[in-house]
Amino acid sequence: QKEVEQNSGPLSVPEGAIASLNCTYSDRVSQSFFWYRQYSGKSPELIMSIYSNGDKEDGRFTAQLNKASQYVSLLIRDSQPSDSATYLCAVPQTDSWGKLQFGAGTQVVVTP
Amino acid sequence: NAGVTQTPKFQVLKTGQSMTLQCAQDMNHNSMYWYRQDPGMGLRLIYYSASEGTTDKGEVPNGYNVSRLNKREFSLRLESAAPSQTSVYFCASSLTENIQYFGAGTRLSVL
């Protein structure tokens, strides 16, 4: 079973600051990576995907990928209380088409 | 457009009882999934269906059965519920292989 590791947190971030979340994965063959956001008591929703090394920006979110080091990160700039949620890293299983391997998630708490 | 609809939203069972969790999607997706989510464990795949008529075991299939009734519907059955099956269950569907859309979840307690 391939591994996807995340720090569970909680990661406490002052409002307006940058939240930095990390995810490492064990499968060197992985080519695509996804970040899902899950509010407490709600279902996960896709917020970012990244396929190439480097940075990908979408609004206040930036995903960073380093395949050589096997990590992907998510930065949340100008953090808002509405960003308080659990963020799940997901990596497709390369030995089984159509399935995602999820990390356990990092809980982010943005404090006013 | 409702997306992915799960029923029921909450359920309490006694050990040994059976029940079926229902899931339907209206996005014409081929692939459907059942996950369970436990504290600190993330999402774990129970069963998966790539298309109508096909199902495949995931990471934690023991104690569960599934039926892909048609392209829209994918049900999860617990034949004899155990306290270890207390969890939040999510159904998801996808068109492309990796972008999954989730239902609101079913919160199940087995006493």
Contacts between the chains, C-beta under 8 A, distances in Angstrom:
chain1	res1	chain2	res2	distance
A	1	B	59	7.0
A	8	B	40	6.6
A	32	B	98	6.1
A	34	B	98	6.2
A	34	B	99	7.5
A	42	B	104	7.4
A	42	B	105	7.9
A	43	B	90	5.9
A	43	B	102	3.9
A	43	B	103	6.3
A	43	B	104	5.6
A	43	B	105	5.5
A	44	B	43	7.1
A	44	B	90	7.5
A	44	B	102	5.3
A	45	B	102	7.1
A	46	B	99	5.7
A	46	B	100	7.3
A	46	B	101	7.9
A	49	B	98	7.6
A	49	B	99	7.3
A	88	B	42	6.6
A	88	B	43	6.9
A	90	B	98	7.5
A	92	B	97	6.7
A	92	B	98	5.1
A	96	B	56	8.0
A	97	B	50	7.6
A	97	B	97	6.2
A	98	B	31	5.4
A	98	B	48	6.7
A	98	B	50	5.7
A	98	B	94	7.4
A	98	B	97	4.6
A	98	B	98	8.0
A	99	B	33	7.9
A	99	B	45	6.1
A	99	B	48	6.1
A	99	B	58	7.1
A	100	B	45	7.8
A	100	B	98	6.1
A	100	B	100	6.6
A	102	B	42	4.7
A	102	B	43	4.2
A	102	B	44	7.8
A	103	B	42	5.8
A	104	B	40	6.0
A	104	B	41	6.2
A	104	B	42	3.9
A	105	B	42	5.7
